[in-house]
Amino acid sequence: MYLQVLEELGARWAAVAVAVSVHGLSCFALATHGTDEQKNAWLPDMLGGETIGAYSLSEPQAGSDAAALTCRAQAVEGGYRINGSKAWITNGGKADFYTLFARTSDTGSKGISCFLVPKGTEGLGFGRPEEKMGLHAIPTTSAHYDDAFVPADRRIGSEGQGLPIAFSALDSGRLGIAAVATGLAQAALDEATAYAKERKAFGKAIIDHQASDSSWPTWLPLSIPPAPPTSMLPAARTRASPIRVRPRSRNWSPRMPP
Ligand SMILES: Cc1cc2nc3c(=O)[nH]c(=O)nc-3n(C[C@H](O)[C@H](O)[C@H](O)COP(=O)(O)OP(=O)(O)OC[C@H]3O[C@@H](n4cnc5c(N)ncnc54)[C@H](O)[C@@H]3O)c2cc1C
């Protein structure tokens, strides 16, 4: 059900869908590894949409190789002092909390811990938003921790448990992004098919020109390798037929705000 919701959101406004997906990703650590006390304190607002989250694992030098992260959380009296930089944070600078993964010891993948850092923490700053090709409605920024203090009760899970928490969150997060992409692709196909039925040339809707030929459309550049002619038009027609698995409202515009 959650993925279907993301798919439908993605079909209309991918940036909103990604923001929702990343928020879910950001709640995962608390929901699955928080104590009852921590969950009671923060989870209702997170799940109720009162607070928006961001997920902060990547660093400039540590993407897929997340175990190489160097942002450090030094244990001090009452909590941790955090120093270092994070990269590519969706909702960066706008979120109410940051699910942060930082190094608490030099034991490789076993030396990373998870924290819930509230917005407004002294010493936490953000870079200017990345200039992305799309998803402009949500910022993606770096974050910089300069001796930022986080109380001990904001560590989620035990020390060293951070990377398994991060990866299990990503397992569900990847499904979310896939659902958004599926919705977006569906909307693009719907638009293209509708236009091909509406646009007329030489007395016919252009989709019928292709159908009457039933071979690979000759207007495509020859450099594109021809697909089997059976694979495309029937697929497009199936999606364009009035029988739909899930009805999709047409009262949206591809020109919705970027
Ligand atoms: C729009 C956008 C939003 C993002 N939002 C977030 C977010 O909210 N929170 C967050 O933490 N991160 C976020 N990210 C970061 C994203 O998770 C990283 O881009 C991803 O982890 C890949 O890391 P990377 O880009 O450093 O590339 P990498 O995958 O680390 O690739 C770097 C190099 O290593 C190579 N490589 C990759 N894997 C292997 C391997 N197994 N063996 C050998 N070589 C390999 C690649 O080919 C490449 O040359 C976002 C990124 C983008 C683009």
The ligand as a MOL file (V3000), in Angstrom:
LIG
                    3D

  0  0  0     0  0            999 V3000
M  V30 BEGIN CTAB
M  V30 COUNTS 53 58 0 0 0
M  V30 BEGIN ATOM
M  V30 1 C 19.6550 13.4510 -6.0080 0
M  V30 2 C 20.3830 12.6910 -4.9400 0
M  V30 3 C 19.8450 12.6240 -3.6680 0
M  V30 4 C 20.5210 11.9520 -2.6680 0
M  V30 5 N 19.9970 11.9380 -1.4000 0
M  V30 6 C 20.6950 11.3670 -0.3940 0
M  V30 7 C 20.2110 11.4160 0.9530 0
M  V30 8 O 19.1350 11.9380 1.2260 0
M  V30 9 N 20.9780 10.9060 1.9340 0
M  V30 10 C 22.1890 10.3100 1.6760 0
M  V30 11 O 22.8380 9.8580 2.6220 0
M  V30 12 N 22.6800 10.2180 0.4080 0
M  V30 13 C 21.9540 10.7420 -0.6260 0
M  V30 14 N 22.4400 10.6730 -1.9180 0
M  V30 15 C 23.7310 10.0500 -2.1470 0
M  V30 16 C 23.5690 8.6910 -2.7650 0
M  V30 17 O 23.1410 7.8010 -1.7910 0
M  V30 18 C 24.9370 8.3640 -3.3220 0
M  V30 19 O 25.0210 9.0610 -4.5430 0
M  V30 20 C 25.1250 6.9040 -3.5180 0
M  V30 21 O 25.3510 6.3170 -2.2590 0
M  V30 22 C 26.3090 6.6390 -4.4220 0
M  V30 23 O 27.4490 7.2540 -3.9250 0
M  V30 24 P 28.3950 8.1240 -4.8880 0
M  V30 25 O 27.5450 9.0540 -5.6660 0
M  V30 26 O 29.4940 8.6960 -4.0470 0
M  V30 27 O 28.9940 7.0790 -5.8960 0
M  V30 28 P 29.6280 5.6200 -5.6030 0
M  V30 29 O 28.5850 4.5570 -5.8030 0
M  V30 30 O 30.3360 5.5930 -4.2840 0
M  V30 31 O 30.5970 5.5790 -6.7980 0
M  V30 32 C 31.8950 6.1680 -6.7580 0
M  V30 33 C 32.8060 5.3340 -7.6260 0
M  V30 34 O 32.9550 4.0360 -7.0640 0
M  V30 35 C 32.5640 3.0420 -8.0230 0
M  V30 36 N 31.9290 1.9480 -7.2790 0
M  V30 37 C 30.6900 1.9270 -6.7300 0
M  V30 38 N 30.4490 0.7650 -6.1050 0
M  V30 39 C 31.5560 0.0200 -6.2710 0
M  V30 40 C 31.9390 -1.2870 -5.8450 0
M  V30 41 N 31.0980 -2.0430 -5.1180 0
M  V30 42 N 33.1540 -1.7360 -6.2010 0
M  V30 43 C 34.0110 -0.9670 -6.9370 0
M  V30 44 N 33.7080 0.2800 -7.3590 0
M  V30 45 C 32.5110 0.7650 -7.0370 0
M  V30 46 C 31.6420 3.7460 -8.9840 0
M  V30 47 O 31.6360 3.1210 -10.2470 0
M  V30 48 C 32.2460 5.1430 -9.0420 0
M  V30 49 O 33.3480 5.2120 -9.9250 0
M  V30 50 C 21.7550 11.3140 -2.9440 0
M  V30 51 C 22.2990 11.3660 -4.2280 0
M  V30 52 C 21.6120 12.0380 -5.2150 0
M  V30 53 C 22.2200 12.0760 -6.5930 0
M  V30 END ATOM
M  V30 BEGIN BOND
M  V30 1 1 1 2
M  V30 2 1 2 3
M  V30 3 2 2 52
M  V30 4 2 3 4
M  V30 5 1 4 5
M  V30 6 1 4 50
M  V30 7 2 5 6
M  V30 8 1 6 7
M  V30 9 1 6 13
M  V30 10 2 7 8
M  V30 11 1 7 9
M  V30 12 1 9 10
M  V30 13 2 10 11
M  V30 14 1 10 12
M  V30 15 2 12 13
M  V30 16 1 13 14
M  V30 17 1 14 15
M  V30 18 1 14 50
M  V30 19 1 15 16
M  V30 20 1 16 17
M  V30 21 1 16 18
M  V30 22 1 18 19
M  V30 23 1 18 20
M  V30 24 1 20 21
M  V30 25 1 20 22
M  V30 26 1 22 23
M  V30 27 1 23 24
M  V30 28 2 24 25
M  V30 29 1 24 26
M  V30 30 1 24 27
M  V30 31 1 27 28
M  V30 32 2 28 29
M  V30 33 1 28 30
M  V30 34 1 28 31
M  V30 35 1 31 32
M  V30 36 1 32 33
M  V30 37 1 33 34
M  V30 38 1 33 48
M  V30 39 1 34 35
M  V30 40 1 35 36
M  V30 41 1 35 46
M  V30 42 1 36 37
M  V30 43 1 36 45
M  V30 44 2 37 38
M  V30 45 1 38 39
M  V30 46 1 39 40
M  V30 47 2 39 45
M  V30 48 1 40 41
M  V30 49 2 40 42
M  V30 50 1 42 43
M  V30 51 2 43 44
M  V30 52 1 44 45
M  V30 53 1 46 47
M  V30 54 1 46 48
M  V30 55 1 48 49
M  V30 56 2 50 51
M  V30 57 1 51 52
M  V30 58 1 52 53
M  V30 END BOND
M  V30 END CTAB
M  END
